[in-house]
Amino acid sequence: ASQPTLSRLLATAAESQNLAVLEEAGLRCVQQSCRWRDGRRRYARLTLDVDSLPIEVHGQQAGSAYNGYFGPRCYHPLILGAAEHGHLFGAILRPGNANTAEGAATILRDYLGWIENHLAWEVIVRGDAGFPADALLAVLEQRLRPTQYVFRIRNYTPLRQMARPYVAGYLQDLRERPDEVRQEPFRAYELHYQGTKWKRARRVVL
């Protein structure tokens, strides 16, 4: 097909009513693939990874913009995938200067509903430090059946201060009984912490 024909095809596919059909088709393909993989119609639990990445451009394409974190002019899409199987559920195109979590709360609400209805009884959301804004966490917590989640948190000074006695205890144990400590798979401590932009304190694992 000629370039104008392909352009018209993409323009038609990008219409809102057609995007909804394409999105549903992509999810149905994931559902079918999971059934072929091990014969299950529904999983007991599925981990939904939410992430973003830069797609560098080499021109002035519409929607592209300079991203101060990644460096180049780019798009900054939001990506949703299944951690256990590597399946891609969806990718939402965003401008290059979009904040990491921009639009994630709305998109997660839609995808979680579909996955719970068609693919898994329980969904856990997992993401990096750019995502745990209060608005997004509230969406997950206030659902009719609250969604469990785990997000990395940036190494803020208040958290470092809260962690200091636990780190000191670990280093002391490492000096006094190094062989025993090195055999530990890991250590974990539960804290409660309220970020400056959070409306309430939440459980934090060190």
Contacts in CASP RR format, 6 or more apart in sequence:
PFRMAT RR
TARGET T0000
AUTHOR 0000-0000-0000
METHOD contacts of the structure
MODEL  1
ASQPTLSRLLATAAESQNLAVLEEAGLRCVQQSCRWRDGRRRYARLTLDV
DSLPIEVHGQQAGSAYNGYFGPRCYHPLILGAAEHGHLFGAILRPGNANT
AEGAATILRDYLGWIENHLAWEVIVRGDAGFPADALLAVLEQRLRPTQYV
FRIRNYTPLRQMARPYVAGYLQDLRERPDEVRQEPFRAYELHYQGTKWKR
ARRVVL
1 9 0 8 1.000
12 18 0 8 1.000
13 19 0 8 1.000
13 22 0 8 1.000
23 90 0 8 1.000
26 89 0 8 1.000
26 90 0 8 1.000
27 89 0 8 1.000
27 90 0 8 1.000
27 114 0 8 1.000
27 118 0 8 1.000
30 82 0 8 1.000
30 87 0 8 1.000
30 88 0 8 1.000
30 89 0 8 1.000
30 119 0 8 1.000
31 118 0 8 1.000
31 119 0 8 1.000
33 85 0 8 1.000
33 87 0 8 1.000
34 40 0 8 1.000
34 43 0 8 1.000
34 85 0 8 1.000
34 87 0 8 1.000
34 119 0 8 1.000
35 41 0 8 1.000
37 85 0 8 1.000
42 118 0 8 1.000
42 119 0 8 1.000
42 120 0 8 1.000
42 121 0 8 1.000
43 84 0 8 1.000
43 119 0 8 1.000
43 120 0 8 1.000
43 121 0 8 1.000
44 120 0 8 1.000
44 121 0 8 1.000
44 122 0 8 1.000
45 120 0 8 1.000
45 121 0 8 1.000
45 122 0 8 1.000
45 123 0 8 1.000
45 124 0 8 1.000
46 82 0 8 1.000
46 84 0 8 1.000
46 115 0 8 1.000
46 119 0 8 1.000
46 120 0 8 1.000
46 122 0 8 1.000
46 123 0 8 1.000
46 124 0 8 1.000
47 82 0 8 1.000
47 83 0 8 1.000
47 84 0 8 1.000
47 123 0 8 1.000
47 124 0 8 1.000
47 125 0 8 1.000
47 126 0 8 1.000
48 80 0 8 1.000
48 81 0 8 1.000
48 82 0 8 1.000
48 83 0 8 1.000
48 89 0 8 1.000
48 108 0 8 1.000
48 111 0 8 1.000
48 112 0 8 1.000
48 115 0 8 1.000
48 123 0 8 1.000
48 124 0 8 1.000
48 125 0 8 1.000
48 126 0 8 1.000
49 79 0 8 1.000
49 80 0 8 1.000
49 81 0 8 1.000
49 82 0 8 1.000
49 83 0 8 1.000
49 126 0 8 1.000
49 127 0 8 1.000
50 78 0 8 1.000
50 79 0 8 1.000
50 80 0 8 1.000
50 81 0 8 1.000
50 104 0 8 1.000
50 108 0 8 1.000
50 125 0 8 1.000
50 126 0 8 1.000
50 127 0 8 1.000
50 131 0 8 1.000
51 78 0 8 1.000
51 79 0 8 1.000
51 127 0 8 1.000
51 128 0 8 1.000
52 76 0 8 1.000
52 77 0 8 1.000
52 78 0 8 1.000
52 79 0 8 1.000
52 94 0 8 1.000
52 98 0 8 1.000
52 100 0 8 1.000
53 76 0 8 1.000
53 77 0 8 1.000
53 79 0 8 1.000
54 67 0 8 1.000
54 70 0 8 1.000
54 71 0 8 1.000
54 72 0 8 1.000
54 74 0 8 1.000
54 75 0 8 1.000
54 76 0 8 1.000
54 96 0 8 1.000
55 74 0 8 1.000
55 75 0 8 1.000
55 76 0 8 1.000
55 77 0 8 1.000
56 72 0 8 1.000
56 73 0 8 1.000
56 74 0 8 1.000
57 64 0 8 1.000
57 72 0 8 1.000
57 73 0 8 1.000
57 74 0 8 1.000
57 75 0 8 1.000
59 73 0 8 1.000
61 75 0 8 1.000
63 75 0 8 1.000
63 95 0 8 1.000
63 96 0 8 1.000
64 73 0 8 1.000
64 74 0 8 1.000
64 75 0 8 1.000
64 95 0 8 1.000
64 96 0 8 1.000
65 73 0 8 1.000
65 74 0 8 1.000
65 95 0 8 1.000
65 96 0 8 1.000
65 97 0 8 1.000
66 72 0 8 1.000
66 73 0 8 1.000
66 74 0 8 1.000
66 96 0 8 1.000
66 97 0 8 1.000
67 73 0 8 1.000
67 74 0 8 1.000
67 76 0 8 1.000
67 96 0 8 1.000
67 97 0 8 1.000
68 97 0 8 1.000
70 76 0 8 1.000
73 96 0 8 1.000
74 96 0 8 1.000
75 93 0 8 1.000
75 94 0 8 1.000
75 95 0 8 1.000
75 96 0 8 1.000
76 94 0 8 1.000
76 95 0 8 1.000
76 96 0 8 1.000
76 97 0 8 1.000
76 98 0 8 1.000
76 100 0 8 1.000
77 91 0 8 1.000
77 92 0 8 1.000
77 93 0 8 1.000
77 94 0 8 1.000
78 91 0 8 1.000
78 92 0 8 1.000
78 94 0 8 1.000
78 102 0 8 1.000
78 103 0 8 1.000
78 104 0 8 1.000
78 107 0 8 1.000
79 88 0 8 1.000
79 90 0 8 1.000
79 91 0 8 1.000
80 88 0 8 1.000
80 89 0 8 1.000
80 90 0 8 1.000
80 91 0 8 1.000
80 92 0 8 1.000
80 107 0 8 1.000
80 108 0 8 1.000
80 111 0 8 1.000
81 87 0 8 1.000
81 88 0 8 1.000
81 89 0 8 1.000
81 90 0 8 1.000
82 89 0 8 1.000
83 126 0 8 1.000
89 111 0 8 1.000
89 115 0 8 1.000
90 111 0 8 1.000
92 103 0 8 1.000
92 107 0 8 1.000
94 102 0 8 1.000
94 103 0 8 1.000
100 128 0 8 1.000
100 130 0 8 1.000
100 131 0 8 1.000
101 130 0 8 1.000
101 131 0 8 1.000
101 133 0 8 1.000
101 136 0 8 1.000
104 131 0 8 1.000
104 136 0 8 1.000
105 133 0 8 1.000
105 135 0 8 1.000
105 136 0 8 1.000
105 139 0 8 1.000
108 125 0 8 1.000
108 136 0 8 1.000
108 139 0 8 1.000
108 140 0 8 1.000
109 139 0 8 1.000
109 143 0 8 1.000
112 123 0 8 1.000
112 125 0 8 1.000
112 143 0 8 1.000
112 147 0 8 1.000
115 123 0 8 1.000
116 122 0 8 1.000
116 123 0 8 1.000
116 145 0 8 1.000
122 148 0 8 1.000
123 147 0 8 1.000
124 147 0 8 1.000
124 148 0 8 1.000
124 149 0 8 1.000
124 150 0 8 1.000
125 140 0 8 1.000
125 147 0 8 1.000
125 148 0 8 1.000
125 149 0 8 1.000
125 150 0 8 1.000
126 149 0 8 1.000
126 150 0 8 1.000
126 151 0 8 1.000
127 149 0 8 1.000
127 150 0 8 1.000
127 151 0 8 1.000
127 152 0 8 1.000
128 151 0 8 1.000
128 152 0 8 1.000
129 151 0 8 1.000
129 152 0 8 1.000
129 153 0 8 1.000
129 154 0 8 1.000
130 151 0 8 1.000
130 154 0 8 1.000
131 151 0 8 1.000
132 151 0 8 1.000
132 152 0 8 1.000
132 153 0 8 1.000
133 197 0 8 1.000
134 197 0 8 1.000
134 198 0 8 1.000
134 199 0 8 1.000
137 149 0 8 1.000
137 151 0 8 1.000
137 198 0 8 1.000
137 202 0 8 1.000
138 199 0 8 1.000
140 146 0 8 1.000
140 147 0 8 1.000
140 149 0 8 1.000
141 147 0 8 1.000
153 159 0 8 1.000
153 193 0 8 1.000
153 204 0 8 1.000
156 195 0 8 1.000
158 193 0 8 1.000
158 195 0 8 1.000
159 193 0 8 1.000
159 204 0 8 1.000
162 191 0 8 1.000
162 193 0 8 1.000
162 206 0 8 1.000
163 191 0 8 1.000
163 206 0 8 1.000
166 187 0 8 1.000
166 189 0 8 1.000
166 206 0 8 1.000
170 181 0 8 1.000
170 187 0 8 1.000
173 180 0 8 1.000
173 181 0 8 1.000
174 181 0 8 1.000
174 182 0 8 1.000
188 205 0 8 1.000
188 206 0 8 1.000
189 205 0 8 1.000
189 206 0 8 1.000
190 203 0 8 1.000
190 204 0 8 1.000
190 205 0 8 1.000
190 206 0 8 1.000
191 203 0 8 1.000
191 204 0 8 1.000
191 205 0 8 1.000
191 206 0 8 1.000
192 201 0 8 1.000
192 202 0 8 1.000
192 203 0 8 1.000
192 204 0 8 1.000
193 201 0 8 1.000
193 202 0 8 1.000
193 204 0 8 1.000
194 200 0 8 1.000
194 201 0 8 1.000
194 202 0 8 1.000
END
